[in-house]
Amino acid sequence: MPITQSFFSSIFFASLWIGSAISLNGQPLGEDSLLQIVQANHNDNATFRAFKKLGELNEKTAAPKAVSYYRKALAFPFHMEYSREFVQTYTSLGGLYHLLGKYDSSLLMYRQAMSIALKFNYEHEIAETYQGIGLNFMRQSQPDSARAYLQQGLLIWVRLGKPLKQASIYINLGTVFLEESNYTEALNQFIKAEKIYEVSVEDKTGLSKALSNIGNIECILGNFDKASDYTQRALQLSDQTGNDLNVAYCHRLMGRIFRKKAAYEKALTEYRKAVTIYINRGDQRNESETRQSMGNIYYDLHQYNNALAEYDKSLGIAHAISNSALMAYAFSGTGFAWYELKKFGLALIYLDSSIMKAKEIKNRYLVMDAFQIISSIHEELSHYKDALKYHRLYAELKDSLVQEEHRQGTEEMEAKYQNTKKQDQIELLQKEQQLKNISLKQNLTIQTAMAVAFVLLIVIGLLVFNRHRLIHQANRHMEIERMRNEIARDLHDDMGSTLSSIHIISQLALKENQSDSGNYFQRIAENSAKMMESMSDMVWSINPENDSLQKMLIKMKEFSAEILEPKNINYRFQGEDSLNGTVLDVAKRKNIFLIFKESINNAAKYSEGSFIEIQIAHVANDLLLTITDNGKGFDDTKSQSGNGLKNMKDRAREIKADFNLVTIEGHGTTLKLKLPLT
């Protein structure tokens, strides 16, 4: 069909105003008008800007289509007159590649944008590229690099006075800390962002992101009601603003909350809503992640065929976008599902693939999980040599990871120490300079006196510092020695006793007829389980990562659920909001938990009650623990011969805590523990 003169005329006039996407009557050009411009196939500025505008129009609704338009725009030769728009196009394309899970391509686009932005000193665009590069490093599990680039971007936004941009970086920094399981710092960053967005009525989208991220932290910490409240607020704001990407994230978060609360059907409903949005957007990475979450729920429900279907869809998408991380997790989930279905051959194939991809992305935890399940498969197939081989690989890798975690903790403490030391040196130099300035204004006598006083001050300071250091080292050695003695005592008392019992029972089982040995093996299994539980408690108690009361509370909740829920005993925790920032040493943490554990066990076994209330709170300078059941109670004068009550009293005495047990037959039992924290 021939092109008329009037059409050429319209192209000419449109090209004059396409840079701002405004037509002659002041209204934005629509997609049809822009397509007419690009179909004219003029290699001019107007066509470049038309492709760029088409990309912007399709970013939120059709990401792959937007990518195509941006790539066509960047195919044009670079010109000085639209250099800033070239940077913006690279940045937008980098953001879309990031959204689609193509992090290498995204990083390349952001670096191209940065090279041009730095050349022309476009500060706004430089900050955008810093932020984009930081997000890619975060997705590639490089938190230090991510933080460095995000901090550079934040400095620029602060200098330019852009609070909303600062808030967006606070959200990114919070996500980096979240990836490192530093929930306290992550929450601080998200709250900073929320405060900025609350003041501004312009950016409801940013506020919804901040709220949903706070909800995510609350979910991780086990505060599911708070998590649900924050997420619902974020979902409402996202619906109002039409931000379907954050709507999908909120649905995923609600799915995670429902899964934690074992409301699996509700969780699946939320995940399906998120998947629908991701499909409509062409957001394959998030669709793949969500389908893995759905597969995990089906796995929890023992619906392994349904789980396999979701893992397979996730794996197909991961292959399509060449995302090794998603492939690693999909292979792992599929292998576990085939294992549960006793399809050991298929399970081994997928687990081998999971190991290969996990090594590629340097996820040694995924490799460790695969080694463990492969060992179990070979054991069930009676391939004991291979089972032993993979069990050793699993154990070696686990030990290596534990050592690395300890090493990283040590390095972090060393870095903090060096930073503090440097700061002290700087402060000392500043004080010395002030003293020199003062001394220059005084006479020789005063100078001499000040010099003597200064020297004496340094000597005294050094003596005090040295004394403090020696005392600290001595206390530290004593603490380590005490901990070693306690571990040795616990190993000797608990492990030695249990192993002796197992040895004796096994000897009896060997001497009995085969038909009578079942009871002995059952007793061996029970003693082994008891020993494993004791060892787990011991490892947990000495792990410095569990110093906070919040971590101990999570452990208490897990134990309560494990003991009470199978017996249909309802329970409730109260007062936990007062525990933020409270830290306990190893001895106090271990003994409090063991007293709690003994009390819950006794209530579950003997109280015949239907409800237990656990109150734990930081009041003034004391930690108060109260455990109350509505059971039948007992006569404490007749129970003095048991070891359980005596052990609890001994443990309370060991940590200098007040222990009180009130029980009335027919009216339940209340245990109160008061521990001074100063």
N, C-alpha and C positions, 0 to 999 in steps of 0.2 A: 504494500500500500504506500503511495507516494506521500512525502511529508510536505505540508503546505507552508506558504510563506508566513501565515499567521502563527503557525506553531513555532517556527524559528523566532518570530518576534517575541512570543511568550517566554521562550527559553532565554532570550537575551535579557529581558527585564527581570526575570526570576533570578538570574545569576548576579544581578546587582545587589540583591538583598539576602541571598542565601546564607551569607556568613552568620547572620543572626536568626535565620529561619523565620523571617518576617516578610510577608507579602506586601503589596502596595497599599492594601486597605488596613494594615496594622495587625492582621491575624496570622497565627502560625500556619505555615504550609503543611498540608496533610500528606499522608503517605502516598496517595495517588499522584499528587502534584510532583512530589520528589521522584517518584518512579519515572514520570515523564521526562524529567531532567536527565536522569542517568541513562534512560533508553536512547536519548539523543546521541550518546556516545561521544561527547566532547571531552577531550582531555584537558579540562580547564579547572580553575578554582571552584567554580559553581558545582561541577560534578563531584569533586572531592568532598565539598561540604554537604552535598546531598547524600552521599554515601554515609558520611559521619552522622547526619541527622537521622537517617534510616536506622542506623545501629542504635542510636539513643532511644528511638521510638519502640524498638523491639527488645530492649534489654530485659525488661521485667516480665514480658509475656512469652518470648521465643528466643532464648539464649543462643541456640545454634544459628538461627537466622541472623541475629545481631552480630555474631562472630564473623559470618560471611560478609556482611556489609562493611564492618570495620577493616577486614583484610583487604577488601577492594579499595577502600579509601587509602590505606597505607601503601597500596601498589603504585600510587601516583608519585611522581618525583617530588622531593622535598623542596619547599620554597620558603624564603625568609618571611614573606608576608603572612603565612599562616603557620608559622613555627609553633606557636602556643597550641593551636588546634591539633597539630601533629602529636605533640606531647600528650594532650588530652585523649586522643584516639588510642595511642599506645597504652595509656593508663586504663582506659575503659576495657580494652581488649585483655589486658593483664587481669583485670578483675573478673571478667567472664571466664577466662581459662582457669582461674582459681576456683570459681564456683563449680566448674565442670570437672574439677579434680585433676587438671593437667598442670601440675605445679611447675614443672620445668619450663613449659611454654609460657606460663604466667610470669615466672621470674625473668625470662628473657625479655618479655614485653616491658616489664617495669624497668629493667636496666637500660633498655633503649630509650624509654621516656626520660630516665634520670640523666642520661648523657646529654640529651638536648636541653633539658631544663637547667642543668648546671651551666651549660655553655651560655645561655641567655639570662641566667639568674632569675628564673621564674620561681620565687620562693613558695608560692601556694602549691605549684605542681611538684616541686622538690619534696615538700612534706608529704604529698599524696603518694609519691613513689617510695619514700622511706616506709610509709605505713604498709603499702602493698608488698614490698620485699619482706618486711617483718612478718606479715601474715603467712607468706609462703614458707619462710623458715620455720614458723610455728608448726605448720602442717607437715613439714619434713622432719619434725622432732629435733629441731636445733634451737632450744629455748634461749640460750645465751645470745646467739646471733639475732634471734627474733626481738629480744628485749633491746639490744643495742640499736637496731634500726627504728624500733617504735619510739625509743627515748629521743632519738635525733628528730623524728617527726614531731614529737610533743614539744620540744624546745622551740621549733619554728612556730607552731600554732600558738604557744604562749607569747612569743615575741610579736606575732601578728595580731594578738588579742582576739582569738577565735575560740571561745569557750565550748561551743558545740563540737568543733573538731577535736578539742582536747578530750571531751567526754568520749568520743568514739575511740580514741587511742586508749583511754582508761579501760574501756571494755575489752579491747584487744590485749592489753597487758594482763587484765584479769584472766582472760582465756589462757594466756601463756602460763600463769601461775597455776591455773586449774589443771593444765596438762601435767604439771610437776607435782600435783596433789598437795600444793601449798594452799589449802582452802582459806586460811585466815587472810593471807595477803590478797588472794583472788577476790574474796568478799570485800576487802577494803577498796580495791580498784573499782568494783562494780558499784559500790555505794557512792564513791566519788562521782562516777558518771551519773548515777541517779539524781544526786543533789543538783548537778548542773542542769539536767533535763527537767527536773521539777520546777526550777526557776523559769526556764524558758517554755513558753507555750507553743513555740514554733515547731518543735521536733518531737511529736508524739511517737514517731517510729523509733527514735533513739531511746526514749523512755521505756518503750515496750521491750527493747533489747536488754536494757539494764535490769528491768524487773524480771524478765525470763531467766537471765543469768543468775540473779540472786536466788530465784526459785530453784535453779539447778543445784546451787551450793547447798541450800536447805535440804534438798532431796538426798544429796550425797551424805549429809550429816545425819540423815534419818528423821528430820523434822518434816514429815510428809504433809501435815496440815498446812504449815507455813508455806511449804513448797507449792502446794496446790493453790493457795490464795495468791501468791505472787504470779504464778503462771496464768491464772484466770484473768488477773488484771492486765497482764501483758497481752493475752489473747484478745481481750475486749478492745484495747487500744489498737492492736494490729488490724482487727476487723474494721475499725473506724477509719483507719488510714489506707486500707486496701493493700497493706504490705503482706502479700500472700507468702513470701519467703519466711517472714517471722511467724505468720500464722501456722505454717507447717512445722516450724521449730517448736512452737508451743504445743502443738498436738503431739509431737514426738516426746516432749518433756512430760506431758500428762500421761502418755503411754508408759514412760519409765516409772512414774510415780505409782500408777495403778499396778504395774508389775511388782514393784517393791511391796505393795499392799496385798499381793496375790489376787488382785481383781483382773484376771487374765483376759476375759472377754472384753471388758472395758478398755484394757490396754490395746488389744488388737483393733478395736474400733478407732481409737485415736491414731494408731499407726497407719491404718488404711486411709484415713483422711489426709495424713501427711503425704502418703505415697501418691494419692490422686493429684495433689498440688504439684509435687515434683515432676510427675509425668507431664502435666500440662505446661510446666515451665521448661521441660527438657533438661532438668537438673538431675543428671544421671548419678553423680557421686552420692548425693543425699538420698536418692531413691535406693541405691544399692545398700547404703548404711541402714536405712529404715527396714528394708527387707531382711537384713541380717537380724535386726532386733525382733522382727516378727518370727523368724525362724527360731530364735532363742526362746521365745514364749512357747511355741509349739513343742520345743525340746523339753521345757519345764513341765508341760502337760503330758509328756510321754507320747505325743502325737508325732512320731519321728518321720513318717512319710510326708506330712504337711511341712514339717521343718525342712526336709530335704528339698521340697518344691521351692520354698522361699530362698534357701541357700543357693539353689541352682540359678534362680533368677538374679540374685545378687552377683553370683559368679559371672554370669553372662554379661552383665553390665560392666563389671570390673574389667573383664577381658576387653570389652569394646572401648573403654577409655584408658586401657593400659595402666590401671591403678594397682600396683603391687600390694599395697597395704590391704586394700579391700579383698584382693584375691587371697592373701594369706589367711585372713579371718574366715572367708567363705570356705576355703579348703578345710580349715580346722573344724568349723561347725559341721560340714558334711562328713568328715571323718568320724567325728564323735557320734553323729546320728547313725551312720552305718555300723559303728561298733555296738550301739545299743540294739540294733536289729540283727546282731550276730552275723553280719556280712563282713567277715574279717578281711577278706581279700580286697574288697572295695575300700574298706576303712584304711587299710595300709597304703593304698594308692593315694588317697586324698591326704592322708597325714604326711606322707613323703613330700607331696606337692606343697603342703603347708610349711614344712620345714624349709624347703628350698626358697619359698617366697619370704618367709620370716627372716631367714639369713640375709636375703637381699635387702630387706628394710631394716635389718639389725635389731629385730625384736626377739631377744633371747628368751623372754617369758613364754612366747608362743612356741618356740622350739622346745622349751622345757615341758610344756603341757603335752606336746606331741610325743616326746620321748616316753613320758609316763604312760600314756594310753597305749602306745605301741608295745611297751613292756607287758602291759596287762593282756593285750591280744595274744602275744606269744605264750604267755603263761596259760591262757585258756586253751591254746592249741597244743599244749604240752611241749612247746619248743623252749625248754628251760634255759638252754644256752643263750639263745637270742633274747629271752626275757631278762636274763641276768645282764647281758650286754647293754640293753637299753635302760635297764634300771640304774646301772652304773653311770651311763651317760646323763640320765636325769639327775642323779644325786650329785655328780660332779658339777653340772651346770647350775644346780640349785645352790650348792656351796659357793660357787664362783660369784653368783649374783648377790648372795648375802654378804660376801667379803667386799664386793664392789660397792654395795650400799654403805657398808661401814666405812670404806675408804673415802667415798664421796662425802659422807658426813664429817669425817676427820678433816678433809681438805676444806670443806666449807667453814668449819670452826677455825682452821688455821688462817683462812682468808679474812675472816672477821677479826681475828686477833691482830693480823698484820695491819688491817685498815685502822683498827683502834689505836695500834701502836704509832702509826704514821700521824694520826690525828693528834695524839698526845705530843708527838715531837713538834708538830706545827704549833700547837698551843704553847709549848714550852719556849720555842723560838720567839713567838710573839711577845711573851712575857719578858724574855731576856732583852728584846729590843726596847720595850717600854722602860725597863730599868735603866738601860744605857742612855736613853733620851733624858730621863730625869736626872741621872748622875752628871750629865754634861752641864746642867743648869745650876749645879750646886758647887760649893767650894771643895777643896781637897779633903778637908776633915770629914765632911759629910760623905764624899765619895768613898773614902776609906771605910767609914762605918757601914755604908750600904754594901760595899764589896764583902766585908766580913760577914754581915748579916746574910747576904745572898749565898756565900759559900756555906755558912752554917745551915741555912735553909736547905741547900742541896744535899749536904751530908745527912741531915736529919731525914730528909725525904727519901734518900737512898736507903738509909737504915730501916726506915718504916716500910718502904717498899720491899726491901729484901726480907724483912721479918714476915711481912704479909705473904710473900711468895713461898717462904719456907713452911709457914703454917698451912698454906693452901696445899702445897705438895704433900706434907705429912698427912693432912686430912684426906687427900685424894688416895694416898697409898693405903691408909686405914680403911677407907671405903671399899677399895678394890679387894683388899684382903678379907674384909667382912663378907663381901659378896661372894668371893671364892669359897669361903668357909660355908656360907649358907647353901650354895649350889652343891658343894660336896656332901653336906649333911642331907639335903633333900634327895640327892641321887642315891646316897647310901640307904636312907630310911625307906623312901618310896620305891625307887627302882630296884634296890637290892632285895627288899622284901617280896616284891611282886615277882621278880625273876626266880627267886628261891621257890615261891609257890608254884610257878609254872614248871620248874624242874621237877619238883616232888610229884606234881599231878601227872606229868608226862611219864615218869618212871612207873607210877601206878597203872597208867593206861597201857603201857607196854606189857605189864604182867597180867592184865585182865584179858578175858576173852574179847574177841573183836566185837561181839554183839553188845558187850557191856561198856565199851570204851567211849560211847557217844557222850555220856555225861562229863567224862573227864575232858574231852576236847572242848565241850561247851564252856567248862570252867577255865580252860586255857585261853579260849577266845575272850572271855569276860575279863580275865586278868590282863591280857594283852591290851584290850581296849582301855582299861583303867590306866595302864602304864603310859599308853600313847596320850591319853588326856592329860595326865600329870606332866608329861614332858612338854606338851603344847602350852599348858599354863605357865610352866617355868620359862620357856622361851619367850612367851608373850610378856611376862613380868619384867624381864631384864632388857627387853628391846627399848632403847631410848626414844624411839618414835612414839611409844605409847605412854610418855610421861604425862600427857594432859588428861584431865578428868573427862574431857569429851571422848577420847579414845577408850578410856575405861568404861564409860557409859555405853558406848557402842558394843563393847565386849559383854557387858551385863545384859543388854537387850538381846543379843544373839543367844546367850546362854539361857535366858528366861524363855525365849521362844522355843528353843530346842527341848527344854524340860517340861514346860507348862502346857504348850499348845497340844501335844499328843494326848495329854490327860484332860483336855477341855477345861483347863483352869484359866479364867480371864485374869488379866493383870494390867496395871497402869503405872507409868513412871511420872513423877511430878517433881518440879523444882529445878529441872535441868538448865533453865535459862540463866540461873545464877552462877553457872560453872565456867563461863567463858574465861579463858586465860589462866585457870587454876592448874598448877603443876604439882605432881607428887613424886617423891623419890621411889626407888625400886621397892624398898621394904614396905613402905606404907601402901603403895599400889597393890603389891602382891597380897598382903595380909587382908586389906579391905576386900579385895575380890574373892579371896578364899572364904572369908566370913560370909560374904553375900552368897557365894556358891553353896556353902554348907546350909545356910538358912533356907534357900530356895529348894534345895534337895529335900530337906526335912519336911518343908511344907508340902511338897509334891507327894512325898511318900506317906506321910503319917497324918496330915491335918484333915484330910477328907473335905477340904474347903473348895469353894467354887471361885474365889476371887482373892487376889493378892495385890496390895498397893505398896509400891516402892517409892519412897520420898528421899531424894538426895539433893542437898542444897549447901551452898557456901554462905554461912550466916556469920557476920562479923569476922572473927578470926578462927572460926571453927567449921569443920566439915561435918554435917549431920546426915546420918543414914538411918532411915526408919523403914522396917519391913513388917507389914501387918497382914495377917490372913484371917478369914472368917470361918476357920475350921473348928474342930472339936476341942482344941486346946489339950492340955495334959497337966498332970500333977508333977510339978518340977521337983518335988521332994522324992519322987520315985524314979527320977530319970538321971540321978547324979552318977550312976555307974557307967553311962554311955560316954564314948570318946568325943562325939560330935560337939556337945556343949562345952566340954572341957577344952577342946582344941580352939573353939571360937574365943573363949575367955583368955586362953594363953596367947593367941594371936593379937587380941586387943591389948593385952598387957605389954606385949613386945613393942608395939608402936605407941605406947602411952596414951591409949584411948579409953574413954569410959564406956563400959559395956553393961547394958541392962536388958534383961529378958522378963517380960510380964506375960503370964499365961494363966488362964482360968478355964477349968474344964467346962466345955460346952460353949465357950465364948471367944475362942480363937487365941492367937498368940501375937505379941508385938515385940520385935527386937529393935533396940535403939543403940546406936554407936555414935559417940561424939569424939572427934579427932581434932586436937589443936593443930593449926597450920602454921603457927609462928614458933 
